[in-house]
Amino acid sequence: MNGTNGTVRAKRKQHPSSMNERPQKQHRAINGKESAGQNTPEVSSMYEDEEMEIEETRILPGVADTAEWQACIENVVRNVVSIRFCQTCSFDTDPALTSEATGFVVDAERGYIMTNRHVVGAGPFWGYCIFDNHEEVDAYPVYRDPVHDFGILRFDPKAIKYMPVAALPLRPDLAKVGAEIRVVGNDAGEKLSILSGVISRLDRNAPEYGDGYCDFNTNYIQAAAAASGGSSGSPVVNIDGYAVALQAGGRSDGAATDYFLPLDRPLRALRCIQEGKPITRGTIQCQWMIKPFDECRRLGLTPEWESAVRKDFPKETGMLVAEIVLPEGPSDNKIEEGDVLVKVNGELLTQFVRLDDILDSSVGDKVKLLLQRGGEDIEVEVQVGDLHKITPDRFVSVAGASFHNLSYQQARLYAVACKGVFVCEATGSFRFESTDSGWIIQTVDHKKTPDLDAFIEVMKGIPDRSRVVVTYKHLRDLHTLNTSILHIDRHWSSKMRLAVRNDTTGLWDFTDLADALPEVPPVPRVASFIQLENLQYPAAADIVRSFVRVLCHMPVKLDGFPRNRKWGMGVVIDAEKGLVVISRAIVPYDLCDISITIADSIIVEGKVIFMHPLQNYAVIKYDPSLVKAPVQSAKLSTTHVTQGASTYFVGFNQNMRIVIAQTTITDITAVAIPANSGAPRYRAVNVDAITVDTSLSGQCGSGVLVGEDGTVQALWLTYLGERSPVTQKDTDYHLGLATPTLLPVIRQIQRGEIPKLRMLSVEFNAIQMSQARIMGVSEEWIQKVALDNSSRHQLFMIRKRTFERGEEGGALLEGDVILTLNGKIITRVSELDVMYDHEVLDAVIVRDCVEMSIKLPTVSADDLETDRAISFCGAILHKPHHAVRQQISKLHSEVYVSARTRGSPAYQYGLAPTNFITHVNGKPTPDLESFLTAVVGIPDNTYFRLKAMTFDNVPWVITMKKNDHYFPTMEWIKDPVEKCGWRRVTYEQGKPVQGEGHDGINVISGETFEMDENVGGL
């Protein structure tokens, strides 16, 4: 909750497990350097970076060590609790997160805890409290104020067995200027901290935290206490042990200034709950600000009214002035910005507390206001609305995204009418071009959606896989109406589910609204390709008919892949069969939806046919009977291009425009795409990469190199590389892949066969003769290399072995130099392709300066791709994929943590990507089946033990609490019978429900996942 100037913060601390403050449990780079996580800028400005868990109470310097204060603190600390919680999904102004804060008991008999509203949150909350003696108890929300920064949690008092629990009395009347106070709370991650201060102001306006939740229409208390992250919800007590205020926010620019919420309204809400009465909250949709008298005079306050106010309120220094009047609200056209409030219902009024009193007791009635506007008295009568009705308490999840009615909080923040459908989780089908939150849906499928009910009815009538027009605006730019065509997914996220807040149970109740309508069968479409104008390169004219646009959407993040949506241009290699070749940086795995656009006109679905384990390409297929367009099969060259040869570069830039240049091939060399140390993911190895002499090559991630006769000499592909430690962005490389290397695989696919490749489980490095001589290669072999490859004198050395299951030693070791395979000297990367169709290779190698002949068994590539994944407590688990085995020397388990979602138990308790789970409750879990058997029977909301191993062989044990309500256990299983190629099983009460069950929260939408330790929590 950063302020607009970056200096105001809320005192909620992000949980250390979500900030990756345990680097020993995180995966480190192979070179031994730590790659521990970093906070995003938003997180680091709000939260502290360290947590030091200590047992003793921390009393900061400056705290008066008197007997009275000591006695007071001893009584207070028993009632103060540390709150560890998850806000399990994005809702209203709150993102999904894991955090910690403070609260204090205000009713020991009923088990009520007071804390901040930005802790309880507006959406689903899941958490627990830890008392001073380290007893833990579950906590459930009872109330969160729609505006003011306080909320109430409930716990079971009987669960606290080893210490007496008493309540802190709330005494808002004792907050006085000059009063000495103590802030007793979970400051900066400490178990308990006591900060001293003196109240300096009672009439400060509520602090602004930026685009997130902000309190308003109340005064705040100001003091100098220097509290930090984790102290949200701390009681501010006086020497008599009374809670006189509630810690809420402070400054982060070096000033030791803290802001406390007065307890007048929290005390009223608590009494209503204790008496079983509804907590009525009234509003006229107008924000007021405290303005000093000198400013009020400039706004038109007359001397007569100023004199009257000063006489009745001699200690007051200002009055309430209208700051924001919401359009179409009760105050619209009655109150104007800058009006000075004088009277309400005939009562002279200068304080927020009294204004709240009147409005809260007048819901459904009218109030009379006397205003001063430019020196004139203005009397208006305003209808008081129900604040709870314009504060959302439900949301609907459909097509991977979540929606609710626009809240009063958001409307006030942007001074807009409090109406419309707000996208609280813009993911799945509703992932717009900008990832910013703040979108308001205007129409779907040409039908207006003024509110959530209308939106639900429209979405019920949209079949699966439909493409519909959606118009929407952003709260920061309501002048611009955006239009997008969205692909509606009702198969990966099949349920349309309504979640409704239940303050009795403290949970959100889920209801299935409607089954997804089946997709409408596609029909053939007619289209024609563009013709390039003023074409100087006739060889590129026909290749346009071989290009198709490929969009890949991955609903679940697997294999460490950092994105959930990618696009690129593919090349049609067989128009009759509908075969397209595309980079694996675009299609990394086959749990995905693929849309293929032909001639910029026809959209057809595609499916994955083949994914090459090493060479960075995949083959996908579409139904050619649906395409009535002159699609042309690209003619692939059967001979390798050479360095220095002239060629035509035809690529697609970021605007999806074709760019063409005549150029020269500058280099053909074996490349080593750097491995990503944070989260291993697919990368090309053992390939020759082509570079060309044109600046366009760096601007285009897709394209081809074409000869003068129109033959495609090479594909221009995007290669996914490492993540930059400086920018925290993924590095893409754009390189050429010679087409002859594709031909053996493509010919098998054209014959209707599925290629069954075999390979050597090693990564090669090209070495020059100077290095080879030192490695022990004889002069005779060096001469043979020169004769075999006059353009490049090189051999290949084993750089890294890939771990293979069941492999004891392996025939090749790091540092071995390959001389021949099956009698052929190996000086080119393409000559390594002999491994793809041989079970055993006869090899001559040099090892430790000794030449030897060995048999090299190859391994099948059939088991390289992920075909099963489990979602458990917000973590995605599957077998260690190929990239993991390329970077590790030992597999500790077949249960690998690939990703985790924010706001989940996995995030809260520190289960990190790249961990291996080896035991559950002491039982070994060597594979996914044993893991699933061990966890499905664990009762909901109970603790269990996980034993895990980090990527760097550091064992550790974690205790985690299961949460089936928000994060049910699910698995995805590859199944060719299913239309999308996968089926889903949800486990409810320990039993599998085929293709049914609820989707949970944040399980499907990929943006909520953290792939590695460098991703921040917000």
N, C-alpha and C positions, 0 to 999 in steps of 0.2 A: 504494500500500500504506500507507494512512494508519492510524495506530493509533487505538484507540477514543477516546483523548483528543486525537487530531489532532496528536500531536507526534512520532511515530515514522515514519520514511519509509524506503523502499528507495532505493538509490542508482542507479536506472535512470533515464535521462533520455529523455523523449519526443523523437522526432526533430523537428527544427524544421519540416520540411515539413508534418508533421501538426499542428503548433501554429500554422501560418500565420504564421511569423515573417518572411515575405518579403512585406510588404504591397504592394510595387510590382507583384507578380505576381497580386494579388487584385483582384477587382472592387470598385470604390469606389462610394459613393453618387453619384447624379447631381448633387447640390449640391456635390460636390467634397470632401466630408468622407470621411476614411478609414473603412471598415467592416471593418478587419482583424480577424482572429479573436481570440477570447479562449479561454483554458482554462476548462474546467468547474472547479467547486470542487475535485473530486477530483484533477484533473490539476495544478492550481496548487499544491496542498499537497504534491504528490509531486515535481514537477519544477521546474526553474528556467525562467524566462520568456525568457531571452536565449541566443542562441548567437553567439559571436564566433570565427570560424575564424581562427587565427593559425598562423604557421609555426614560430616559435621556442618552445622549452620555457619554460613559466611556472613559476618558483620563487617560492612565496609568502614573504612576510616571516616571518622566524623560522627559516628553514632554515639550518642551520649551513654556512657556506661553507668547509669544510675540504677538504684534498686527498683525504682518505680518502673522504668522502662524494661528492666530485666523481667520483672514479674509480669508485665503486660505481654512481652514477647513470648514468654513461656506458655501463656494461655492462648495466644493467637495461633502459634505455629501448629498446634494440634488440629486446627480447623482449616488450614491451608493445604490444598492438594495440587499436585502436578498433573496436568491433563495431557495425555498423549492421544492424538486423534487423527482421523482421516476424513477429509471431505471427499467422498468417493467418486464424485463426478462434477463436471463444471455445471454451475447453476447460477443464474443471475449474474452478479458481479464477482462470484467466487470461482476460481479455477479448481480443478482437482488437485489436491495436495495432501501431504503428510506433514504434521506440525506438532508443536507442543506449546502449552500455555499454562496458566495458573487459574485456580478458582478457590473459592472458600465456602464453607458450609454456612448456610443461612437458616436451615431448619433441620436439626439433627434427627428429629422424630420421623419426619416424612422423607428425609434424604434429599434435600434440595441444595444445589450448589450454584452460586452466582459466579458468572464469568462474563466475557465480552460477547457481543453479537458476532463479531468477526471471527470468533472461535467456534461458537455453535454453528454459525453459517446459515445461509438461507436454504441450502439443499441437503441432501443425505449426509448424515453425520454418523461416524462409527468410532467409538473411543472408550477410554477407561481412565480412571483416576488413581493416583498413587498418594497415599497419606504419608504423614511424616515418619511413621514406623515401617514404611514400605509394605503396607497392606494394599492390595490392588482390588479394585471393584469396577465393574462395568458402569458406564454412564450413558444416559439416554436424554435427548433433548426434550424439554417440556415446553419451553417458550423461547422465542427469539424475537426481539422487538423489531417491527418493520423499519424503524428509523433510528432509534437510539442504540448506542453501542453496548447493550447488555443482553444477556440470555441466561436461561436457567436450565441446569441439568438435573437429572434425577438419578440417585443410586439407592441400593438396598442397604439401609443402615445395619441390618442384621448380619451383613457380610463382613462388617468390621468387628473382629473378635478380640483383638489384643490391645485395644486402647479405647478410652472413652472419647466420644465425639460430642462436641458442643457446638452451638451456633454462634456466629459473630452477630451481635445486634447491629442493625443499620440505623445510623443516626445522621441523616443529611443535615440536620440543623446545627451540628457541631463543627461543620466546615467553616472556619473563620480565617480571615487574612491574619497572618502572623502566627497561626497555630503550627506547632511542631508536630510532624507526622512521621510515620514509618511505612514504607512500602514492603510488604512481606510477600515474597513470591519466588517463582522459579526463574530467576534472572540469569540470562546468558547461559542457560543449560545447567546451572548449578542446582543441587538438590533443594537448597533453600538459601535465599539471600535476603538480607534486611538492609534496605537503603533508607537513609535519613533525608529529610528535607523540611522546608518551611513553606506553607501556602502563601503565595504572593498575590494571586488574583482569583476572584470568583466569577468574573464577568467576561471571560474570553470567549470568543466565538469558537464553534467546533472546528477542529483542524481539518484541512482538506488533504486527503491521501492520494489524489490523482483520479485515475479512471476506475478504480475499484470501489468498494464500499466506503461510504462517508456518512458520518453522523451530521445532522443539521437540526435546526429549530430547537436548539438547547444551548445553554451556556456551559462552558467547561471551566474547571478549576486548574490553575497553573501553579507549578512548584518546581523547584530545582532538586531532582533526585537522581538523575543520570541512570535511569533504568534502561535495560536493553532487551534484546530478543528473548522471548520466553516469559516475560513478565506480564503479558496481557492477562487481564482478569484478576490481578493481585488486589488484595484489600489494602486500602489506605487507612491506617488506624491512628487514633490519637493515644495519648498516654494512659487513658482509661480503658483501652482495649476495644473501643467502639470503631466500627467501620464507618468512616465519614465520607468516603468516595471510592471510586472504582478506577484502577489504573487502565488506561486505554491507548495512549500514544505518546509520542515525543519527537524531539528533533535529532537528526543524525548528522548535523553539520558541525559538531563539536560543542554546541551549546548544551549545557546540562539542564535542559528544560523538559518537563514532563506534563502531560495533560491528563486530568482525571475527570471522569463523568460524575456529576452529582447523583446522589442516590434517591432523590425524591421519586422519580418514576419507577426505578427498580423496586423500591419499597412498596409502592402501590401495586405493581404487578405481582409481587410475592404474596401480598395479603389476599389478592383476588384468587390466586391459585390455592392458597391455604384454605380459603373459605369456599372453594368450589365455584367461584363466580367467573364469568367470562371477562377477559381483559379487553374492555372496549377501548378502541383507539380511533380518535376522530381526526379528520383532515379537511382542509379547504384547498389543498394542493397549491399552497403558497409558501415559499421559503422566506423566513425573516432573518435579519441580521441585527446584532446589537451595534448601533452607531452612537458615537459620543454626541453630546449636546451641540458642540460647535458644528459638526457635520449635519446634524438634524436642522440647525438654523439655516444652513446653506440650502437645504432641501425645501425649506419653506415653513418650518415650525415657527409659529408666532410666539412673541414674548409672553402673551397671556397663558398659552398652554404650557410653555416651558416653566413659567412661574408656578403654575398649579402642580405640575409634576414634581418639581423640586421641593415644593412645600410638603406634599404627601409622602415623597420618597427622598428624604434629605441625603441618604447615602448613595443614591443612584447617580451615575455619571452619563447615562445614555438612555436611548429608547429603541424600540423595535421598528425596523424599516423593511419594507417589502423588497426582496432581492430578486426572486424569480417567481413569476406567476405562470403556471402551466397552461398552455393552450387547451381549450375545451374543458377545463376543470371548473369547479364551482366558483372560483375567484376570477375567472376570465371575464374581461369586460366590466369588472366591478372594482378590482384592485389593480393598481398599476405599480410597476417598479419605481421605487423612490418614495412611495407613500409612507408617511410616518403614522404608526399605529398609536392612537390616543386612548380609546376606550373599547371595551368589548362588553356588550349587553349592559351598557351604562356604567361600567366599572373602569376607573382609571387603571391603566395596566402598563407595566414596563418590563416584566419578567417572563421568561419562557415557561417557568414552572406553572404560573397561574394560567397562562394561555393554554398549556396542555390540559390542565384541570378542566377548563371550560369546554374545550373541544372534545375531550374524551367522554365527558358526561352529556354531550349533545349530539351523539351520532344519530342521524336521521332527522334531526331538528334544524332549525335555522338560528344563526347568531347575528347580532347587529354590531357592526363595526363603525367606529368613528375614526376617520383618517384625516390627516393634514396633507393636502396636496397643493404645493405652491402657495401656501399661506391661506388656503381655503379649507373649510370643514366639508368633508365628504362623508355622508352616511350611506352605508350599504347593508343589505341583508344577504347573507351567504348561507347556502345549504351545506351542512356538515356531512361529509361522506365517511364511509367505513374504510379506515386505512388497511385493514386486513384484506379487504376485497380487491385492492389494487396492489397487493403483495402476493406473488404467485406461490401456491402451495402444491402445485402439480406440474408435471411435464410429460411429454410424450416422446418416445424414441421410435424412430422409423427410418429405414434406409441408412442406418449407421449414424444418424445425427439425432440431436435432441432439441426440443422446442418448448417454450412456454410463453404465456402472455407477458408483454413488456411490463416490467415492475415500475413502481413509483420511484425506486432508487435510480434506475437508469433514466427514466423520464425527467426527473429533477436534475440529474447530472448534465443532461444535454438540453434541458428546457424545451422538451417536446411533449406532445399530448400523450397521456398514459394509455396507449392502446397499440395493438399490433402484435404480431407473432415474432418473438425474439428467438434467434438461433443461439442457444446456450452452448451447444457443442457442434461446431461447423465442420463435421467430418463425414466420412462415408460418401454417399451420393451428393451431399450438400457441402462438399469442400469447395469453397469458392476460390477465385484466383488469389485473393489476399487471405492470409491465415488470421487476420485480426478478428477479435470478437466484436460484436456490435451490429450484426446484420438483422434487418427487419424484413420478413417476407411480405411481399405485396400481392403477388399472384402465383399460382401454380397451375400449369396446364390451362392458362388463359382464364382461370377462375379466381376471383378475389378471395383473399384469406384475411379478413379483418381481425379475427381472433382465433384462439386455439381450437375451439369447437368447429369452426368453419374449415380450418386447416385439416383437422382430422377427417372430416367428411370428404374433402377433396382427395386426400391421400388414400382413403379406402378404395376409391374408384380407379386407381392407377395400377395397371397390371405390372407384373415383374418385368424387368429389363426394358421398360418403356423409356423413351426419350421425350422429355417434356420441357416446355419453356417456363422458366422461373424468373420473375422480376423481384428485385430486392433493393433496399437502400441501406446505407450505413448511418448510424446515429450521428457520426461526426460530419456527414455530408448528405443531408436530406434533400439537397438540390439535385442530386444525381440519381437517376433511376438506372440501375444495372440490369442487364438481361443476360441470362445464360441458358444453355440447353444442357440439362442434367440427365444422366443415365440412372434411373431409379432401381436400386438393388433391393429386391425382396427375397433373395435366396440365401446369401450369406447371413444377413440380418433379417431373418424371415418374419419375426414377430413385430407387430405394431403394439407397443406396450405403453400403458398409462401408469405413471407413478404418482401416488397421492400421499402427502405427508400425513402421518398418524401420530399425533402428540400423546396419545395414550400409551402406545407401545414404544415410541421414540424411533420407529422405523418408517420406511416408505413402503406402502402397499402397491404391488404390481398387479395389473390386470391386462389380459390380452384383449385388444379391441376388435380385431378382425383378421381373418386369414388373408394371406396375400393372394391376389388374383393371379392366375397363371398367365404367362407371357402370351402375347398375340403372335401367332406364327408369322415369321417374316415372309415377305413376298419379293419376287425379283424386281430389281430396279434398273433403269436405263441411265447411262451416263456417257459422257465423252471426255477425253483428256484435253488439257490445255495445249495450245501450240505456242512454242517459244518464238517471240518476235525478234527480228534483227539478229538471227542466230549466226554467229561466225563460226560455230563449231558444229558442223552437220552430224558428227558422230554422237552428239548428245541429244539429238532431236527425238529419236525413238525411245531412248532410255527412260523418258518421262513416263511412258506407259508401263514401266516395270516398277515404279515407286508406289508404295502405299504407306499411309500413316498408321502407326500402331500406338494405341494407348493401353497401358497395362495398369490395372488397379488391383492392389494386393490388400484384401480386407484384414488379414492377420500378418503381422510382421514375423518372418521366419529367417533363419540362417544369417542373422546379424545384418540384414539389408536395411539401409538407413531411411528409405523412403517408402511411402505406401502408394505412390502414383508416379509413373514415368511415361514419357512419350518419346518416340523417335520414328525415323523413316525405315521401312523394311523394303527388301527387294524381292519381287516375285521371281521365283526360280522355276515354277511350273504352273502356268496359268490354267491348264486343264485340270490339275488336281488341287489347285488353290494353295500351293506351298509358298511360304514366305520365309526368308532368312532375316534375322534381327539380332541385334547385340544382346548379350546377357545382362548388360547394364540396364536394359529396358525390361526384359523378361527374366528375372533372376530365378524364379521357381514357378511351379504350375498351380499353386493355390492362388488363383487370380482370375480376374475377368479381363479379357482381351477384346478390344474393339479395333477393327481394321477399317479405315476409310479409304475408298478407292475413287480415284478421279475427283477428289474433293467433293464427292456427291453421294456415294453409296456407303452406308455403314453396315458392316456385317460382323458377326461374332467370330472370334478365333479361338483355337485351342492349341495347347502345346503338344507337339509331336515328339520333339527331340531336343535335349539340351546337352551341348558338348561339355564334358567335364573340365577341359583345359583351354580351349581355343576361343572362348568368349562369344559364341554364337548359339542361337537357338533356332529351331525350325518350327513354325506355327502353320496352322492350316485353317482355311475358311471354305465355305460351301460355294464353289464357283457357279452353281446353278442359280444363285441369287444375284449374280452380277451380269448384267447385259451391257458390257463395256468392252472395248478392244484392248483388254489387258494383254500385255506382251511378256512372255517368259524371257528373262534376261539371259543372254548368251554368255556363259561363263568360260573364261579362257582356260585352256588345258596346259598352258606353259607359264612358267614363272616370269614375271617382269624382272628387269635388271636395273641396277643402279645407273642413273644417268639417262634412262630412257624417257622419251617425251610421252606425255599422257594428258588426258583431259580430266580435270577435277570437277565433278558435279556433286554439289552438296546442298544441304538444307540448313539454313541459319536458324537463329532462335525465333525468328518471325515466321518460320515454316515456308520461307521463300527459297526457290531454287537459285543457286548462284553457280556460275560456271567460270572456269579459268583454264587456259592451256598452261601446263606446267611441266616440271621435270621431277623425276623420282630422285630424291637427294640421298636416301639411305635405305637399306634393308638390313636390319640387325635384330639379333635376339634381345628382347627386352625383359627386364625384371620389374614388373609392377610391384611397388612396395606393398607389403602386407600391412593391414590396419591393426595396430597393436591394441586398440581399445576394444574392438569387437570384430573378431575374424569374420570376413564375408568373402563371397566368391571373387576370385581374381584370375585373370588369365596367366598361365605359366607355360613355359616351353613353346613359345610362339615367336615367329619372326614378325616384326612390325615395320611397316613402310611409312616413310615420311616424304613429303613433297614440298616443293619450293613455291608456296603461295601462302599468303597470310590468311586466306579463306579457310585453310585447313584447321586452324585453331578456333575458328568461329562456328564450325559445323560439326555436330556430333554424329551426323548420318550422311551417307552419300556413297559414291562409287568412284573408282578410277576407270576410265573408258579409253580404249584404243581408238585409232582412226576408223577402224571398221565397225565400231560399235560394240565390240566385245568387252565385257566387264573383266578387267584385269585384277581388280581388288575391291573389297568392300571397305568403306570408310566407317569405322565403328567407334562407339564410346566405350572406353575401358574404365571401370570403377577402380579407383586407387585408394589411398590412405586418407585419413582425416588429418587436416592441418592442426598441429598443436597450438598455433598462433591464432588463426581465424575460427577454429572449431567448425570448419566447413569441409565437406568431402571434396576430394580432388578427383576430377575427371581427366582422362587422357584421350586424345583423339588420334587414332592411328589406323593404318591400312592393314588389311589381312588378305593375302593373295588367294584368289579363288581356287587354284588347283588343290589347295589343302581341303576344300569343302567337298570336292567331287566324289570321293569314295563313299562318304556318308550320304550325300544327296542321292546318289544312284541307288543305294539300298532303299531309301525312303520312297523313291519313285517306283520301285518294284513292289512296294507295299510291305517291305520288311522293316522291322525295328532294329536299328543298328545295335549290335552287341559288342561294344568296344572293350578292349583290354588295354592296360597301360602299366608303365613302370611307376611305382609310387615314389617318385623323386622329383625334385626341382633342379634343373640344370642351369649352369652358368657358363657362358662362353669365355674361354681363356685364350690368350695369344700365345705364340710360340715361346716367347721369353718366359712366360709363366709355366708353360708346359714343360720346358726343359728343366726348370727348378723342381717341378713335381715328379720328375723322373722319367719323362718321355724320351725315348732314345732319338739319336740323330736320324736314324733310318726312318722312323715314323714321322719325324718333322719334315723330311723330304717327301714322304708320301702325301702328307697334308698339302704341301705346296703344289704337287702335281694334280691332286684331286680337286682343289678349289683355288684357282689362281686369283680370284677376286677377293677372297677373305681367308687368310690363314688362321684357322681356329679349331679348337677341340672343345669338348664339353666336360665340365667337372660337376660332380654331385654337390650342390649347394645345401640342400636340405632334404631329408627323408620325410615322407608322409607316414604318419603312424597308421598301421593296418591292424585290424582286429585279428588276434590269433597269431600274429607274426612274432616270432621269437627274436630273430636277429636281423633277417633281411640280407639279401645277396649283395646289395650295394651299401656303401658307407659314405658319409660326408668326406669329401676330398678325393674320392675315386675319380679317375679320368677315363672316359669312354674312348676307346680307339675304334672298335668295330662292333657292329651288331649283325649277326647272321652273315658274316664275311664281308660286309660293306663298311668301308671307313666312313665315319660319321663326322662331317665337317659343316653340315647345314642342318638347321632346325627341322626342315621338312623331311630329312632322312630319318628322323626319330619316329616318324609316323609308322614305321615298320612294327612298332610295339602294339598298334591298335588291333591287329588280327593274328597275333601269335600268343599261344599260352606260355611258351618258353622261348627265350632268345639265347643264342650262342654269342657270348660277348668276350672281347679282349679288352682288358682294363689295365690301368696302372694304379697300384695301391702302395703307398709308402715306398715309392721308387722301385717297386717290383712289378714287372709285367706278368699278367696271369690270364688264363682262360677260365671262364666260369659260365654256369647256366643261370640265366636270369628269368625266374618265373614272373609273369605279369599277373595283375589282378583285374577282376571284372569291374567295370564301371557301373554295373547295374545298381549297386547299393549306395551310390554316392548322394542321391537326392533325397531330401526329407519327404517321407510318405506318411508320417504320423506326428501329431503335435498335441500337447495337453495344455490346457489353461487351468492353472490351479492357484487360487488365492491371488490372482492378478499377475502371475508369472507365466510366461510361455516356455514350455519345456519340450525338447525333442532330442533325438540322438545327436551327438556331436557331428555336425556337417563337415564336408570335405575341408573347408577352410580352417576349421578348428584342428583337424588332424594334420593339416599342412604345417601348423605352427606349434604343435605340442609334441612332446616325446613320450607321453603316457596318458592313457585315458583312465580316469579314476572311476568313471561310471558312464553308463549310457544315458543318464538323465542330466541333460545340459540345460542351463538357464540361458535362454536366448534373448529374452526381453522381459520387461515388467511394466506394469501400467501405474501411472501416478495415482495416489490416493488409495492404494491397495494394501493388504497385509504384507505382501512381498516387499513393497516399497517401505512400509513402516518399520518392519523388523529387519531390514537390511539384506535380504536375499538379493544378490546382485547378478547382473549378466556376466557370463563367463564362469560362474560357479558350477561345480558338479555336485549333485546331491547323491550321497552314498548310503545314507541310512535315514529311516523314518522311525522314530520311537525305538531306536536300537536295532531295528530290523534292516538287514542289507537290502538296498534297492539297486541291483546291478543293471536293471533295464526298466523301460517304461511300464511294462506289464506289472512287475513287482511293485513299482512305485504306486501305480494306480490302485492295486490291491490294498496297499498299506494306507492310502489316504482317504479312499472313498468311505471307509467305515468310521473315520474320526468324527465324533459328534460336532455339530455346528457350535461355534462360539466357545470352543475349548482349546486349550493349549496342546501342542505337540512339539516334539524335538526333531530337528533336522540336523544331521551331520553333513557337512559340505566340505569340499576341497576347492581351493582357488586354482586359477590357471597356473599359478606359480608354486603349486604343491604345498600350500599352507592349509592345514586342516582347521576347521572351526565348527562350533556347535551353536545353533541358534534355536530359540524357542519362538514359536509363532502361533497366533490364534487364528483359527479357521473362521471364514466368513462366507457361508453359502448363500446368504440372502442377497448380497450385492455382487459376490464373485463366485458363482457356482463353478463346480468342476466340470469341464467340457473337454472333449477330444475331437480332433479332426483326423479322419482316416481317409487315405486316398482310395477311391473306389471308382473304377472306370464305368460302372453301371450308372452312376449318378451323372446327370447332365453336366454339372459343373466339375465333375471328376473327383469330388470329395463328398463325404457325408459327415455329419456332426452328431455326436452323442452327448447328451447332457445328463449328469448324474444328480438325481434328486433323492435326498434321504438315503444316499448310498447305493441307489439302484439306477441303472442306465435307462434312459428314455430315448429311443432311437428317433433322431430328427426332430425331437420335441424339446420341451423344457424352455425355460426363459433364457434370453441372451445375456442376462446380467448387465452390469454397468461398465462401460469402457472396455469391454472385451473385444468388440468387433472393430471399433474405429481406431485406425492405426496411429493417428496423431497423438494419442494418449500414451503411447508406449515409449519407454526409454530403452534404447538399444545398447548403450554402453555407459561407462561411468562419467563421460564428459557431458551428459545431458542434464540440464538443470531441472529443478523440481517444479517450476511454474511455467 
